[in-house]
Amino acid sequence: MENTVTLSEICTPEFMKLYTQFESIEEFFSAGGFNVTTEEDYDAIPDKTINSYVANTTNFPTWKEMLTEAADNYIKRP
C-alpha cells in the first residue's frame, strides 16, 4: 500500500514561515507565478526556474534542498 503525502503536508505553514517569506506553499507558488494545481503542473516547472526562485525567496539554494529539509521535518513530527 502506497502512502502519498502532499506538498502542503510536507511544507507546513510553520515550515514556510520559518524558512521562507511565505505563509504557505500555495502562496509560495502563486507569488512566483507558478500555477500548480496538478502533479503535471508541478512537473512542468523547469528546475532552473524553481531553483532560482527558491534561492531568491527562501533560506535554501535549491528546490531539492528545501524539499529535503521539509521532508526531514515532516518525518520527525510526533
Distance bins in CASP14 RR format, pairs under 12 A and 6 or more apart:
PFRMAT RR
TARGET T0000
AUTHOR 0000-0000-0000
RMODE 2
METHOD distances of the structure
MODEL  1
3 9 0 0 0 0 0 1 0 0 0 0 0
3 74 0 0 0 0 0 1 0 0 0 0 0
4 10 0 0 0 0 0 1 0 0 0 0 0
4 39 0 0 0 0 1 0 0 0 0 0 0
5 11 0 0 0 0 0 1 0 0 0 0 0
5 12 0 0 0 0 0 1 0 0 0 0 0
5 67 0 0 0 0 0 1 0 0 0 0 0
5 70 0 0 0 0 0 1 0 0 0 0 0
5 71 0 0 0 0 1 0 0 0 0 0 0
5 74 1 0 0 1 0 0 0 0 0 0 0
5 75 0 0 0 0 1 0 0 0 0 0 0
5 77 0 0 0 0 0 1 0 0 0 0 0
6 12 0 0 0 0 0 1 0 0 0 0 0
6 24 0 0 0 0 0 1 0 0 0 0 0
6 25 0 0 0 0 1 0 0 0 0 0 0
6 26 0 0 0 0 0 1 0 0 0 0 0
6 36 0 0 0 0 0 1 0 0 0 0 0
6 38 0 0 0 0 0 1 0 0 0 0 0
6 39 0 0 0 0 0 1 0 0 0 0 0
6 42 0 0 0 0 0 1 0 0 0 0 0
6 70 0 0 0 0 0 1 0 0 0 0 0
6 74 0 0 0 0 0 1 0 0 0 0 0
7 15 0 0 0 0 0 1 0 0 0 0 0
7 16 0 0 0 0 0 1 0 0 0 0 0
7 24 0 0 0 0 0 1 0 0 0 0 0
7 25 1 0 1 0 0 0 0 0 0 0 0
7 26 0 0 0 0 1 0 0 0 0 0 0
7 28 0 0 0 0 1 0 0 0 0 0 0
7 29 0 0 0 0 1 0 0 0 0 0 0
7 34 0 0 0 0 0 1 0 0 0 0 0
7 36 0 0 0 0 1 0 0 0 0 0 0
7 37 0 0 0 0 0 1 0 0 0 0 0
7 38 0 0 0 0 0 1 0 0 0 0 0
7 39 0 0 0 0 1 0 0 0 0 0 0
7 41 0 0 0 0 0 1 0 0 0 0 0
7 42 1 0 0 1 0 0 0 0 0 0 0
7 63 0 0 0 0 0 1 0 0 0 0 0
7 66 0 0 0 0 0 1 0 0 0 0 0
7 67 0 0 0 0 1 0 0 0 0 0 0
7 70 0 0 0 0 1 0 0 0 0 0 0
7 71 0 0 0 0 0 1 0 0 0 0 0
7 74 0 0 0 0 0 1 0 0 0 0 0
8 15 0 0 0 0 0 1 0 0 0 0 0
8 16 0 0 0 0 1 0 0 0 0 0 0
8 23 0 0 0 0 0 1 0 0 0 0 0
8 24 1 0 0 1 0 0 0 0 0 0 0
8 25 1 0 1 0 0 0 0 0 0 0 0
8 26 1 0 0 1 0 0 0 0 0 0 0
8 27 0 0 0 0 0 1 0 0 0 0 0
8 28 0 0 0 0 0 1 0 0 0 0 0
8 29 0 0 0 0 0 1 0 0 0 0 0
8 36 0 0 0 0 0 1 0 0 0 0 0
8 42 0 0 0 0 0 1 0 0 0 0 0
8 70 0 0 0 0 0 1 0 0 0 0 0
8 74 0 0 0 0 0 1 0 0 0 0 0
9 15 0 0 0 0 0 1 0 0 0 0 0
9 24 0 0 0 0 0 1 0 0 0 0 0
9 25 0 0 0 0 1 0 0 0 0 0 0
9 70 0 0 0 0 1 0 0 0 0 0 0
9 71 0 0 0 0 0 1 0 0 0 0 0
9 73 0 0 0 0 0 1 0 0 0 0 0
9 74 1 0 0 1 0 0 0 0 0 0 0
9 75 0 0 0 0 0 1 0 0 0 0 0
9 77 0 0 0 0 0 1 0 0 0 0 0
10 16 0 0 0 0 0 1 0 0 0 0 0
10 25 0 0 0 0 1 0 0 0 0 0 0
10 66 0 0 0 0 1 0 0 0 0 0 0
10 67 1 0 0 1 0 0 0 0 0 0 0
10 68 0 0 0 0 0 1 0 0 0 0 0
10 69 0 0 0 0 1 0 0 0 0 0 0
10 70 1 0 1 0 0 0 0 0 0 0 0
10 71 1 0 1 0 0 0 0 0 0 0 0
10 72 0 0 0 0 1 0 0 0 0 0 0
10 73 0 0 0 0 1 0 0 0 0 0 0
10 74 1 0 1 0 0 0 0 0 0 0 0
10 75 0 0 0 0 1 0 0 0 0 0 0
10 76 0 0 0 0 0 1 0 0 0 0 0
10 77 0 0 0 0 0 1 0 0 0 0 0
11 17 0 0 0 0 0 1 0 0 0 0 0
11 18 0 0 0 0 0 1 0 0 0 0 0
11 19 0 0 0 0 1 0 0 0 0 0 0
11 20 0 0 0 0 1 0 0 0 0 0 0
11 22 0 0 0 0 1 0 0 0 0 0 0
11 23 0 0 0 0 0 1 0 0 0 0 0
11 24 1 0 0 1 0 0 0 0 0 0 0
11 25 1 0 1 0 0 0 0 0 0 0 0
11 26 0 0 0 0 1 0 0 0 0 0 0
11 27 0 0 0 0 0 1 0 0 0 0 0
11 28 1 0 0 1 0 0 0 0 0 0 0
11 29 0 0 0 0 1 0 0 0 0 0 0
11 36 0 0 0 0 0 1 0 0 0 0 0
11 54 0 0 0 0 0 1 0 0 0 0 0
11 58 0 0 0 0 0 1 0 0 0 0 0
11 60 0 0 0 0 0 1 0 0 0 0 0
11 63 0 0 0 0 0 1 0 0 0 0 0
11 66 1 0 0 1 0 0 0 0 0 0 0
11 67 1 0 0 1 0 0 0 0 0 0 0
11 68 0 0 0 0 0 1 0 0 0 0 0
11 69 0 0 0 0 1 0 0 0 0 0 0
11 70 1 0 1 0 0 0 0 0 0 0 0
11 71 0 0 0 0 1 0 0 0 0 0 0
11 73 0 0 0 0 1 0 0 0 0 0 0
11 74 0 0 0 0 1 0 0 0 0 0 0
12 18 0 0 0 0 1 0 0 0 0 0 0
12 19 0 0 0 0 0 1 0 0 0 0 0
12 20 0 0 0 0 0 1 0 0 0 0 0
12 22 0 0 0 0 0 1 0 0 0 0 0
12 23 0 0 0 0 0 1 0 0 0 0 0
12 24 0 0 0 0 1 0 0 0 0 0 0
12 25 0 0 0 0 1 0 0 0 0 0 0
12 69 0 0 0 0 0 1 0 0 0 0 0
12 70 1 0 0 1 0 0 0 0 0 0 0
12 71 0 0 0 0 0 1 0 0 0 0 0
12 73 1 0 0 1 0 0 0 0 0 0 0
12 74 1 0 0 1 0 0 0 0 0 0 0
12 76 0 0 0 0 0 1 0 0 0 0 0
12 77 0 0 0 0 1 0 0 0 0 0 0
13 19 0 0 0 0 0 1 0 0 0 0 0
13 20 0 0 0 0 0 1 0 0 0 0 0
13 22 0 0 0 0 1 0 0 0 0 0 0
13 23 1 0 1 0 0 0 0 0 0 0 0
13 24 1 0 1 0 0 0 0 0 0 0 0
13 25 0 0 0 0 1 0 0 0 0 0 0
13 26 0 0 0 0 0 1 0 0 0 0 0
13 27 0 0 0 0 1 0 0 0 0 0 0
13 28 0 0 0 0 0 1 0 0 0 0 0
13 70 0 0 0 0 0 1 0 0 0 0 0
14 20 0 0 0 0 0 1 0 0 0 0 0
14 23 0 0 0 0 0 1 0 0 0 0 0
14 24 0 0 0 0 0 1 0 0 0 0 0
14 25 0 0 0 0 0 1 0 0 0 0 0
14 70 0 0 0 0 0 1 0 0 0 0 0
14 73 0 0 0 0 1 0 0 0 0 0 0
14 74 0 0 0 0 0 1 0 0 0 0 0
14 77 0 0 0 0 1 0 0 0 0 0 0
15 22 0 0 0 0 0 1 0 0 0 0 0
15 23 0 0 0 0 0 1 0 0 0 0 0
15 24 0 0 0 0 1 0 0 0 0 0 0
15 25 0 0 0 0 1 0 0 0 0 0 0
15 28 0 0 0 0 0 1 0 0 0 0 0
15 58 0 0 0 0 0 1 0 0 0 0 0
15 59 0 0 0 0 0 1 0 0 0 0 0
15 60 0 0 0 0 0 1 0 0 0 0 0
15 66 0 0 0 0 1 0 0 0 0 0 0
15 67 0 0 0 0 0 1 0 0 0 0 0
15 68 0 0 0 0 0 1 0 0 0 0 0
15 69 1 0 0 1 0 0 0 0 0 0 0
15 70 1 0 1 0 0 0 0 0 0 0 0
15 71 0 0 0 0 0 1 0 0 0 0 0
15 72 0 0 0 0 0 1 0 0 0 0 0
15 73 1 0 1 0 0 0 0 0 0 0 0
15 74 0 0 0 0 1 0 0 0 0 0 0
15 76 0 0 0 0 0 1 0 0 0 0 0
15 77 0 0 0 0 0 1 0 0 0 0 0
16 22 1 0 1 0 0 0 0 0 0 0 0
16 23 1 0 0 1 0 0 0 0 0 0 0
16 24 1 0 1 0 0 0 0 0 0 0 0
16 25 1 0 0 1 0 0 0 0 0 0 0
16 26 0 0 0 0 1 0 0 0 0 0 0
16 27 1 0 0 1 0 0 0 0 0 0 0
16 28 1 0 0 1 0 0 0 0 0 0 0
16 29 0 0 0 0 0 1 0 0 0 0 0
16 31 0 0 0 0 0 1 0 0 0 0 0
16 57 0 0 0 0 0 1 0 0 0 0 0
16 58 0 0 0 0 1 0 0 0 0 0 0
16 59 0 0 0 0 0 1 0 0 0 0 0
16 60 0 0 0 0 0 1 0 0 0 0 0
16 66 0 0 0 0 1 0 0 0 0 0 0
16 69 0 0 0 0 0 1 0 0 0 0 0
16 70 0 0 0 0 1 0 0 0 0 0 0
16 73 0 0 0 0 0 1 0 0 0 0 0
17 23 1 0 0 1 0 0 0 0 0 0 0
17 24 0 0 0 0 1 0 0 0 0 0 0
17 25 0 0 0 0 0 1 0 0 0 0 0
17 27 0 0 0 0 0 1 0 0 0 0 0
17 28 0 0 0 0 0 1 0 0 0 0 0
17 58 0 0 0 0 0 1 0 0 0 0 0
17 59 0 0 0 0 0 1 0 0 0 0 0
18 58 0 0 0 0 0 1 0 0 0 0 0
18 59 0 0 0 0 1 0 0 0 0 0 0
18 60 0 0 0 0 0 1 0 0 0 0 0
18 66 0 0 0 0 0 1 0 0 0 0 0
18 69 0 0 0 0 1 0 0 0 0 0 0
18 70 0 0 0 0 0 1 0 0 0 0 0
18 73 0 0 0 0 1 0 0 0 0 0 0
19 25 0 0 0 0 0 1 0 0 0 0 0
19 28 0 0 0 0 0 1 0 0 0 0 0
19 54 0 0 0 0 0 1 0 0 0 0 0
19 57 0 0 0 0 0 1 0 0 0 0 0
19 58 1 0 1 0 0 0 0 0 0 0 0
19 59 1 0 1 0 0 0 0 0 0 0 0
19 60 1 0 0 1 0 0 0 0 0 0 0
19 65 0 0 0 0 0 1 0 0 0 0 0
19 66 1 0 0 1 0 0 0 0 0 0 0
19 67 0 0 0 0 0 1 0 0 0 0 0
19 68 0 0 0 0 0 1 0 0 0 0 0
19 69 1 0 0 1 0 0 0 0 0 0 0
19 70 0 0 0 0 1 0 0 0 0 0 0
19 72 0 0 0 0 0 1 0 0 0 0 0
19 73 0 0 0 0 1 0 0 0 0 0 0
20 27 0 0 0 0 1 0 0 0 0 0 0
20 28 1 0 0 1 0 0 0 0 0 0 0
20 29 0 0 0 0 0 1 0 0 0 0 0
20 31 0 0 0 0 1 0 0 0 0 0 0
20 32 0 0 0 0 0 1 0 0 0 0 0
20 53 0 0 0 0 0 1 0 0 0 0 0
20 54 0 0 0 0 1 0 0 0 0 0 0
20 55 0 0 0 0 0 1 0 0 0 0 0
20 56 0 0 0 0 0 1 0 0 0 0 0
20 57 1 0 0 1 0 0 0 0 0 0 0
20 58 1 0 1 0 0 0 0 0 0 0 0
20 59 1 0 0 1 0 0 0 0 0 0 0
20 60 0 0 0 0 1 0 0 0 0 0 0
20 63 0 0 0 0 0 1 0 0 0 0 0
20 66 0 0 0 0 1 0 0 0 0 0 0
20 69 0 0 0 0 0 1 0 0 0 0 0
20 70 0 0 0 0 0 1 0 0 0 0 0
21 27 0 0 0 0 1 0 0 0 0 0 0
21 28 0 0 0 0 1 0 0 0 0 0 0
21 31 0 0 0 0 1 0 0 0 0 0 0
21 32 0 0 0 0 0 1 0 0 0 0 0
21 53 0 0 0 0 0 1 0 0 0 0 0
21 54 0 0 0 0 0 1 0 0 0 0 0
21 56 0 0 0 0 1 0 0 0 0 0 0
21 57 1 0 1 0 0 0 0 0 0 0 0
21 58 1 0 0 1 0 0 0 0 0 0 0
21 59 0 0 0 0 1 0 0 0 0 0 0
22 28 1 0 1 0 0 0 0 0 0 0 0
22 29 0 0 0 0 1 0 0 0 0 0 0
22 30 0 0 0 0 1 0 0 0 0 0 0
22 31 1 0 0 1 0 0 0 0 0 0 0
22 32 0 0 0 0 1 0 0 0 0 0 0
22 53 0 0 0 0 0 1 0 0 0 0 0
22 54 0 0 0 0 0 1 0 0 0 0 0
22 57 1 0 0 1 0 0 0 0 0 0 0
22 58 0 0 0 0 1 0 0 0 0 0 0
22 59 0 0 0 0 0 1 0 0 0 0 0
22 66 0 0 0 0 0 1 0 0 0 0 0
23 30 0 0 0 0 0 1 0 0 0 0 0
23 31 0 0 0 0 0 1 0 0 0 0 0
24 30 0 0 0 0 1 0 0 0 0 0 0
24 31 0 0 0 0 0 1 0 0 0 0 0
25 31 0 0 0 0 0 1 0 0 0 0 0
25 32 0 0 0 0 0 1 0 0 0 0 0
25 34 0 0 0 0 0 1 0 0 0 0 0
25 36 0 0 0 0 1 0 0 0 0 0 0
25 42 0 0 0 0 0 1 0 0 0 0 0
25 54 0 0 0 0 0 1 0 0 0 0 0
25 58 0 0 0 0 0 1 0 0 0 0 0
25 63 0 0 0 0 0 1 0 0 0 0 0
25 66 0 0 0 0 0 1 0 0 0 0 0
25 67 0 0 0 0 0 1 0 0 0 0 0
25 70 0 0 0 0 1 0 0 0 0 0 0
26 32 0 0 0 0 0 1 0 0 0 0 0
26 33 0 0 0 0 0 1 0 0 0 0 0
26 34 0 0 0 0 0 1 0 0 0 0 0
26 35 0 0 0 0 0 1 0 0 0 0 0
26 36 0 0 0 0 1 0 0 0 0 0 0
26 37 0 0 0 0 1 0 0 0 0 0 0
27 33 0 0 0 0 0 1 0 0 0 0 0
27 34 0 0 0 0 0 1 0 0 0 0 0
27 36 0 0 0 0 0 1 0 0 0 0 0
27 57 0 0 0 0 0 1 0 0 0 0 0
28 34 0 0 0 0 1 0 0 0 0 0 0
28 36 0 0 0 0 1 0 0 0 0 0 0
28 45 0 0 0 0 0 1 0 0 0 0 0
28 50 0 0 0 0 0 1 0 0 0 0 0
28 53 0 0 0 0 1 0 0 0 0 0 0
28 54 0 0 0 0 1 0 0 0 0 0 0
28 56 0 0 0 0 0 1 0 0 0 0 0
28 57 1 0 0 1 0 0 0 0 0 0 0
28 58 0 0 0 0 1 0 0 0 0 0 0
28 60 0 0 0 0 0 1 0 0 0 0 0
28 63 0 0 0 0 0 1 0 0 0 0 0
28 66 0 0 0 0 1 0 0 0 0 0 0
28 67 0 0 0 0 0 1 0 0 0 0 0
28 70 0 0 0 0 0 1 0 0 0 0 0
29 35 1 0 0 1 0 0 0 0 0 0 0
29 36 1 0 1 0 0 0 0 0 0 0 0
29 37 0 0 0 0 1 0 0 0 0 0 0
29 41 0 0 0 0 1 0 0 0 0 0 0
29 42 0 0 0 0 1 0 0 0 0 0 0
29 45 0 0 0 0 1 0 0 0 0 0 0
29 49 0 0 0 0 0 1 0 0 0 0 0
29 50 0 0 0 0 1 0 0 0 0 0 0
29 53 0 0 0 0 1 0 0 0 0 0 0
29 54 0 0 0 0 0 1 0 0 0 0 0
29 57 0 0 0 0 0 1 0 0 0 0 0
29 63 0 0 0 0 0 1 0 0 0 0 0
30 36 0 0 0 0 1 0 0 0 0 0 0
30 37 0 0 0 0 0 1 0 0 0 0 0
30 53 0 0 0 0 0 1 0 0 0 0 0
31 53 0 0 0 0 1 0 0 0 0 0 0
31 56 0 0 0 0 0 1 0 0 0 0 0
31 57 1 0 0 1 0 0 0 0 0 0 0
31 58 0 0 0 0 0 1 0 0 0 0 0
32 45 0 0 0 0 1 0 0 0 0 0 0
32 49 0 0 0 0 1 0 0 0 0 0 0
32 50 0 0 0 0 1 0 0 0 0 0 0
32 52 0 0 0 0 0 1 0 0 0 0 0
32 53 1 0 1 0 0 0 0 0 0 0 0
32 54 0 0 0 0 0 1 0 0 0 0 0
32 56 0 0 0 0 1 0 0 0 0 0 0
32 57 1 0 0 1 0 0 0 0 0 0 0
32 58 0 0 0 0 0 1 0 0 0 0 0
33 41 0 0 0 0 0 1 0 0 0 0 0
33 45 0 0 0 0 1 0 0 0 0 0 0
33 49 0 0 0 0 1 0 0 0 0 0 0
33 50 0 0 0 0 0 1 0 0 0 0 0
33 53 0 0 0 0 1 0 0 0 0 0 0
33 57 0 0 0 0 0 1 0 0 0 0 0
34 41 1 0 0 1 0 0 0 0 0 0 0
34 42 0 0 0 0 1 0 0 0 0 0 0
34 43 0 0 0 0 0 1 0 0 0 0 0
34 44 0 0 0 0 1 0 0 0 0 0 0
34 45 1 0 1 0 0 0 0 0 0 0 0
34 46 0 0 0 0 0 1 0 0 0 0 0
34 49 0 0 0 0 1 0 0 0 0 0 0
34 50 1 0 0 1 0 0 0 0 0 0 0
34 53 1 0 0 1 0 0 0 0 0 0 0
34 54 0 0 0 0 0 1 0 0 0 0 0
34 57 0 0 0 0 0 1 0 0 0 0 0
34 63 0 0 0 0 0 1 0 0 0 0 0
35 41 1 0 0 1 0 0 0 0 0 0 0
35 42 0 0 0 0 0 1 0 0 0 0 0
35 44 0 0 0 0 1 0 0 0 0 0 0
35 45 0 0 0 0 1 0 0 0 0 0 0
36 42 1 0 1 0 0 0 0 0 0 0 0
36 43 0 0 0 0 1 0 0 0 0 0 0
36 44 0 0 0 0 1 0 0 0 0 0 0
36 45 1 0 0 1 0 0 0 0 0 0 0
36 50 0 0 0 0 0 1 0 0 0 0 0
37 44 0 0 0 0 0 1 0 0 0 0 0
38 44 0 0 0 0 1 0 0 0 0 0 0
38 45 0 0 0 0 0 1 0 0 0 0 0
39 45 0 0 0 0 0 1 0 0 0 0 0
41 50 0 0 0 0 0 1 0 0 0 0 0
42 50 0 0 0 0 1 0 0 0 0 0 0
42 63 0 0 0 0 0 1 0 0 0 0 0
42 67 0 0 0 0 0 1 0 0 0 0 0
43 50 0 0 0 0 0 1 0 0 0 0 0
44 50 0 0 0 0 0 1 0 0 0 0 0
45 51 0 0 0 0 1 0 0 0 0 0 0
45 52 0 0 0 0 0 1 0 0 0 0 0
45 53 0 0 0 0 1 0 0 0 0 0 0
45 54 0 0 0 0 0 1 0 0 0 0 0
45 63 0 0 0 0 1 0 0 0 0 0 0
46 52 0 0 0 0 1 0 0 0 0 0 0
46 53 0 0 0 0 0 1 0 0 0 0 0
46 63 0 0 0 0 0 1 0 0 0 0 0
47 53 0 0 0 0 0 1 0 0 0 0 0
47 54 0 0 0 0 0 1 0 0 0 0 0
47 55 0 0 0 0 0 1 0 0 0 0 0
47 62 0 0 0 0 1 0 0 0 0 0 0
47 63 1 0 0 1 0 0 0 0 0 0 0
47 64 0 0 0 0 1 0 0 0 0 0 0
48 54 0 0 0 0 0 1 0 0 0 0 0
48 55 0 0 0 0 0 1 0 0 0 0 0
48 62 0 0 0 0 0 1 0 0 0 0 0
48 63 0 0 0 0 0 1 0 0 0 0 0
49 55 0 0 0 0 0 1 0 0 0 0 0
49 56 0 0 0 0 0 1 0 0 0 0 0
49 62 0 0 0 0 0 1 0 0 0 0 0
49 63 0 0 0 0 1 0 0 0 0 0 0
50 56 0 0 0 0 0 1 0 0 0 0 0
50 57 0 0 0 0 0 1 0 0 0 0 0
50 58 0 0 0 0 0 1 0 0 0 0 0
50 60 0 0 0 0 0 1 0 0 0 0 0
50 61 0 0 0 0 0 1 0 0 0 0 0
50 62 0 0 0 0 1 0 0 0 0 0 0
50 63 1 0 1 0 0 0 0 0 0 0 0
50 64 0 0 0 0 1 0 0 0 0 0 0
50 65 0 0 0 0 0 1 0 0 0 0 0
50 66 0 0 0 0 1 0 0 0 0 0 0
50 67 0 0 0 0 0 1 0 0 0 0 0
51 57 0 0 0 0 0 1 0 0 0 0 0
51 58 0 0 0 0 0 1 0 0 0 0 0
51 60 0 0 0 0 1 0 0 0 0 0 0
51 61 1 0 0 1 0 0 0 0 0 0 0
51 62 1 0 1 0 0 0 0 0 0 0 0
51 63 1 0 1 0 0 0 0 0 0 0 0
51 64 0 0 0 0 1 0 0 0 0 0 0
51 65 0 0 0 0 1 0 0 0 0 0 0
51 66 0 0 0 0 1 0 0 0 0 0 0
51 67 0 0 0 0 0 1 0 0 0 0 0
52 58 0 0 0 0 0 1 0 0 0 0 0
52 60 0 0 0 0 0 1 0 0 0 0 0
52 61 0 0 0 0 0 1 0 0 0 0 0
52 62 0 0 0 0 1 0 0 0 0 0 0
52 63 0 0 0 0 1 0 0 0 0 0 0
53 60 0 0 0 0 0 1 0 0 0 0 0
53 61 0 0 0 0 0 1 0 0 0 0 0
53 62 0 0 0 0 0 1 0 0 0 0 0
53 63 0 0 0 0 1 0 0 0 0 0 0
53 66 0 0 0 0 0 1 0 0 0 0 0
54 60 1 0 1 0 0 0 0 0 0 0 0
54 61 1 0 0 1 0 0 0 0 0 0 0
54 62 1 0 0 1 0 0 0 0 0 0 0
54 63 1 0 1 0 0 0 0 0 0 0 0
54 64 0 0 0 0 1 0 0 0 0 0 0
54 65 1 0 0 1 0 0 0 0 0 0 0
54 66 1 0 1 0 0 0 0 0 0 0 0
54 67 0 0 0 0 1 0 0 0 0 0 0
54 68 0 0 0 0 0 1 0 0 0 0 0
54 69 0 0 0 0 0 1 0 0 0 0 0
54 70 0 0 0 0 0 1 0 0 0 0 0
55 61 1 0 1 0 0 0 0 0 0 0 0
55 62 1 0 0 1 0 0 0 0 0 0 0
55 63 0 0 0 0 1 0 0 0 0 0 0
55 64 0 0 0 0 0 1 0 0 0 0 0
55 65 0 0 0 0 1 0 0 0 0 0 0
55 66 0 0 0 0 1 0 0 0 0 0 0
56 62 0 0 0 0 0 1 0 0 0 0 0
56 63 0 0 0 0 0 1 0 0 0 0 0
57 63 0 0 0 0 0 1 0 0 0 0 0
57 66 0 0 0 0 0 1 0 0 0 0 0
58 65 0 0 0 0 1 0 0 0 0 0 0
58 66 1 0 1 0 0 0 0 0 0 0 0
58 67 0 0 0 0 0 1 0 0 0 0 0
58 69 0 0 0 0 1 0 0 0 0 0 0
58 70 0 0 0 0 0 1 0 0 0 0 0
59 65 0 0 0 0 1 0 0 0 0 0 0
59 66 0 0 0 0 1 0 0 0 0 0 0
59 69 0 0 0 0 1 0 0 0 0 0 0
59 70 0 0 0 0 0 1 0 0 0 0 0
60 66 1 0 1 0 0 0 0 0 0 0 0
60 67 0 0 0 0 1 0 0 0 0 0 0
60 68 0 0 0 0 1 0 0 0 0 0 0
60 69 1 0 0 1 0 0 0 0 0 0 0
60 70 0 0 0 0 1 0 0 0 0 0 0
61 68 0 0 0 0 0 1 0 0 0 0 0
61 69 0 0 0 0 0 1 0 0 0 0 0
62 68 0 0 0 0 1 0 0 0 0 0 0
62 69 0 0 0 0 0 1 0 0 0 0 0
63 69 0 0 0 0 0 1 0 0 0 0 0
63 70 0 0 0 0 0 1 0 0 0 0 0
64 70 0 0 0 0 0 1 0 0 0 0 0
64 71 0 0 0 0 0 1 0 0 0 0 0
65 71 0 0 0 0 0 1 0 0 0 0 0
65 72 0 0 0 0 0 1 0 0 0 0 0
66 72 0 0 0 0 0 1 0 0 0 0 0
66 73 0 0 0 0 0 1 0 0 0 0 0
67 73 0 0 0 0 0 1 0 0 0 0 0
67 74 0 0 0 0 0 1 0 0 0 0 0
68 74 0 0 0 0 0 1 0 0 0 0 0
68 75 0 0 0 0 0 1 0 0 0 0 0
69 75 0 0 0 0 0 1 0 0 0 0 0
69 76 0 0 0 0 0 1 0 0 0 0 0
70 76 0 0 0 0 0 1 0 0 0 0 0
70 77 0 0 0 0 0 1 0 0 0 0 0
71 77 0 0 0 0 0 1 0 0 0 0 0
END
